[in-house]
């Protein structure tokens, strides 16, 4: 058995909640710290399918990356995930931007998987800057990413340059293209980027690698699940199989 307040304390120790950015809503978002469970589920998102899977397994606690409640609620419709979580009696904790920027968090996990040595951190931008262990061209880096990160697809631009210095900004990190240019990055690796940001990068000579929001962050859930299992051997931690981006790719 493990309690939600014990899990909150552990998450706070590895990714302090007070480091979350001002717009964020991380923490214990539904339920009580007194909730105890023999089984705890983890997921990137608290979707209806994830909540149903959690409850079907008899788990009373779900830990997510993306907050189940982000903006202020003015109502709770009966078809909402918030209503369902309460109805199912599932306590939900969410570690969001605090986990993005933490050592061992989203960006660190992606950097480790890709063989990037972190040289500089930008907490307010949820980004890190560093060097690839092995420099490569854009096509080579795209294939390297596909080999190291489980992705359904990958978008990238080819600057024609050898890539060594990279900016990593998992999730919606497209706005960090300007920071990437200022840092002299050869490429930015992110999970969500807008058209005008790609055009800016093209003009700046910075290659873009877009892994998709889910694809750029999912690795951290696998890592977090293992860390939680080690910290709390008296409970069972499972990564929800229903946790997907729900996107189909036509190839």
N, C-alpha and C positions, 0 to 999 in steps of 0.2 A: 504493500500500500504506500501511496505517496499523496501528499496534500497539495492543493493548488498554491498555498502560500509558500510551501517548500520549493515548488517549481519556480514561483515568482522570484524568490530569493536567489535561486541558482542563476536564472536568466539575468537578474540584476547584477550578479557578480561577474558574468562573462560579457554582458552587453548592457551596461547601466542604462536604466530607463530615463534617467535625467539627461542623457546625451542625445535623446531623440530630438529631431528638429522641431521647431515651433509649430509647424502646421500639422504635425503627426498626432496620432492617438494610440499610443502603445500602452500595454499594461494588461491588467485583469479587467476585461471588458464585459463579460457576462458571467454571472454566478458569484460564488463565494470562495474566499480563500480557505475556508474550512472544508470544502469539497475534497473527498478522498477517493482514490481509484486504484485498482490493481493494474489496470491497463490504461495507458495514455496514448492518444493518437497525435500525430504531427502532420502538418500540411502547409503548403504555400498559401492556400486560400480556404476559407470556411464556406465552401459551396454546399448546396443542399445535399448533393451526393456524398460529400465528405462527412457531413453531419450525420446522415443516415447510416453510413458505414461505421462511424464512431459509436453511435448508440446501439447498433445491431451487435457490436462486439462486447457490449456491456461496459464500455469505457465512459467515464463521467467527465473526463478532462480532454480538451483539444488545445494544442499549441499551434498557432499559425504565424506566418511572417506578415502577411497583409492583414491589417485590422478588420475585424468583422464589423466594427462600427468606426467609420472614419469621420464623416461630417455629422454635425448635430442632427439628432432625430426629432422630427416634429410629429411623427406618427410611426406605428409599427404594424404594417399590413400583415394579414394572416399568411400571405404568400412570400414573406421576406425571410431571409436566412436568420435574422435576429429573432423573429417570432419562433421559427423552427427550433433554434438552439434552446430557447427558454422552454418550449413545449417538450423537447426531448430531455431536458434536465442536464444539458451539457455545459459545463463551465469552460469558457474560452479565454485564453491568454494570447496576446499578440506582441511579438517583438519585431518592430519594423525598421525604421531608420537607425535605431540604436544597434540593430544587428547588421545593417548595411555597413556601418562604419567601424564596427568593433574588430579588434584583432581576432582572426579566426572566423569572421563574419562573411557576409555575401561577397564582397570584393576580394577579400583575402583568399576565400575558398576558390574563386575563379582564377585568381593569380596563381595559386598553388597548382591547380589542375593544368594550367597552360605553361608552367615553367617561367613565370615572371617574378623577378626579384624586386620587391617593393622598395622604392627609394624615398618616396614622399607621400604623405597622406593629406587629403583635403576633406576633413569631416563635414564642413558646412556644404560641400558639394557632393557628398557621398561618392567620392572617387579616390583612386590611388594611382600613382605614377611609378613606373619602373622599367626594367629592361628584361627582354626575353633572354633566356639562357642561350638560345641558338637563334641568331638573326636569320630571317628568311624573307622571300618575296611574298607578295600579297596572296597569290594563289596557294603558295605553300602554307601560309598562316591560316588561310581559310580551311584547308584540309586538316591541318594540325588541330584547329578548334573542333572540327567535326569528329576527329579521332578521340579527343579528350573529354568532350562534353556531349551528353546524349541530347541530340537535337533532331527535330523533324525537318528543319530547313535552316539555311543561313544566307543572309544577304550581305554582300560586301562590295566595296569599290576597289579598284586597282589603281594605285597612285604611280605605279611603275618604279617605286622605290624599294630598297631593302628595309624591312621593318625590324627595328631593335627597341626603340623607346616607345612605350605604349601607355595610354591612359585607360584604366578600367573603371567603368561606372555601370555596375549591374542594374537591372531594372530600367526605369525611365531616365536614362542618363544622357540623352541626346543633347541637352543644353550644355553639357560639359565640352562640346566641341571647341568652344572659345577658350576654355581653360587648357585644352589639349594643345591648341595652337601656341598659346603663351608659354607652355612648358617645353615646346619643341618636340612634341610627340609625333612619331611617324604614323601612328594609328590610334584610333579610339575603339575600344571593344565595349559594347553596351547591349542593352536589351530592348531599347525603344528609342527611335529617333525620327524626327520630322523631316519632311522633304527639304525645307529651306536650310536645315542644319546639315544635311548631306551635301547640298550645293555649296555651302560655306566651306565644308571640309574639302570638297573637290578643288575649290579655288585656293585653299590654304596648303594643298599638297598633303593633307592628312587622310590616310585611308580609313574607311569606316567598316566595322564588322558588327552587324546587327544580328544577335542571337535569338531575338524574341524575348519578351519580358519574362515569361515563364522559364524558358530555356536558360537564361542567364542567372537565374536565382535558385532553381530547383536543387542544385548540388548542395546548397547550404542546409536544406532540410534533411538530406541524407546524413550529412556530417553532424548536424545538431541532434538528430535521433540517436546516433551512436554515442555522442557525448553525454546525453541525458541517461542512456542506459548504463553507462559506466558510473555516473554519479549516483544513480538510484537503482542499484541491482535488485532491490526488493520489489520493484514494479516491472512491467513489461511495456516497452515503447515500440510503437508501430507507425511507420509512414503510410498514410492513407493511399491505397491503390487507386481510389477514385479521384485523386488530386491530379488533374490534367488541365491543359489550357483550353480544351474543347475545340481546338482548331484542326481542320482537315487541310491537307496540302495536296494539290493536284500537280503531279510531276510528269 
